[in-house]
């Protein structure tokens, strides 16, 4: 048995109880399909491989290969203080089966990818947590490298191409943008921020509130995801007195900017003419109010249905750090590679008066910053903030006579290729970027070399690297050379990246700030940071959510 730690307790259901209690007799068990003998994890009522429904627990050896780990130095849970190692292992019986766990009874500095690991159970109440330690018998042959169901370089072979020559994208335009003040601990209500952004977007388009007949938002009201949003579609409808003929709000969409893509489809189908889309963050003030005891923290202290939280995997950083580590291992990427992204965003933020962090930053500053969870340091992480961003999606034929030149939509990409579960998905990239990117390119005759501006999701530097490779600005695995020195991604380089400072320096606006900046650039309104002659822009959203990507242009 491992030494006990006070961990979050998983929720035991009829489907999961066998897994969380299997260690009571020292045996690890995984669900197996009785029809095709495939192992399935997390447990499901159907086999994803043969669609069989006869499933039952199977004893497995408890041996696995270490396929990822990160030394968490920033995040702590009650009874589970940092530092600790969050790890992923692939079972020897089937490397497609991956478990998030903790690497225990070892020096983290001695861990290496490919090590053979063995299960050791830790008991707490009615749960036996499967932890893993380096096996005494490492074997004579190195472990087989784990693989994805679809390898990154083969994603394009599995895209579902559009079945018709008529595209909904050709029927819509982006006609208005608005942004509230962006800042740290503004101590302003989220509804106030939202209304400011919405009113500015409506005015920017030359419309009135009465012209708006659709509302679309992400992710919905309340403290979804711990970001303290506080408002959704119904709140805005009530505050502004809009009576929409179509509305949409929720988290299971095409990334944080998915509200815009959903609005495009509504407009193209005739359900609305002018749709108000918005995203509000209140994270910085929310965190401050939690410290003051004026709002309650997310969660109720009960059991969790997460497969990662019982092992302290409580942040997207823990998943992405391991994906970054595997990218380093397979392709030779380095921390300096990620550093060029952070430095580029900071350099651009210095030209943007609305950015939160504008002070100069050097590679030494980046590399010497405190560790969050290896290999991520402080400047690999975006900036929590308060703020709201709004965008108006209009019918193309209704956009011609509005206040600003309309921005047109060339193509979008939304297809899911990789598995959705964070620790079962793509090994070497952020999940849900490869599929949407490949899908987008099937809907246009343009190519990566035709793109002037790339506003790519950068909740962490590695998100951004993943999108750069997925979209074909360089080949899979070649980001190290493409990003070296930062020239290719600078204003004036091959493709200008995150020209407003990105989420790493401008502030975490969850993708909608990227849409706002893409439109700003295509209008030629970027001021000191304007990309000369910008006519095409690609903008992505999604940071371990299902992702989406849009290709925009300034001319019809």
Secondary structure, 3 states (H helix, E strand, C coil): CCCCCCCCCECCCCCCHHHHHHHHHCCEEEEEECCCCCEECCCCCCCCCCCCCCEEEEEECCEEEEEEEEEECCCCECCECCCEEEEEEEECCCCCCEEEEEECCCCHHHCCCCCEEEEEEEEECCEEEEEEEECCCCCCCCCCCCCCCCCHHHHHHHCCCCCCCCCHHHHEEEEEEEECCCECCCCCCHHHHHHHHHHHHHHHCCCCHHHCCEEEECCCCCCHHHCCCCCCHHHHHHHHCCCCCEEEECCCCCCCCHHHHHHHHHHHCCCCCEEEEEEEEEHHHHHHHHHCCCCCCCCCCCCECCCCHHHCCCCHHHHHHHHHHHHHHHHCCCHHHHHHHHHHHHHHHCCCCCCCCCCCCCHHHHHHCCEEECCEEHHHECCCCEEEEEEEEEEHHHCCCCCCCCEEEEEEECCCCCCCCHHHCCCCCCCCCHHHHHHHHCCCCCCHHHCCEEECCCCEHHHHHHHHHHCCCCCCCCHHHHHCCCCCCCCCCCCEECCCCHHHHHCCCCCHHHHHHHHHHHHCCCHHHCCCCCCEEEEEECCCCCCEEEEEECCC
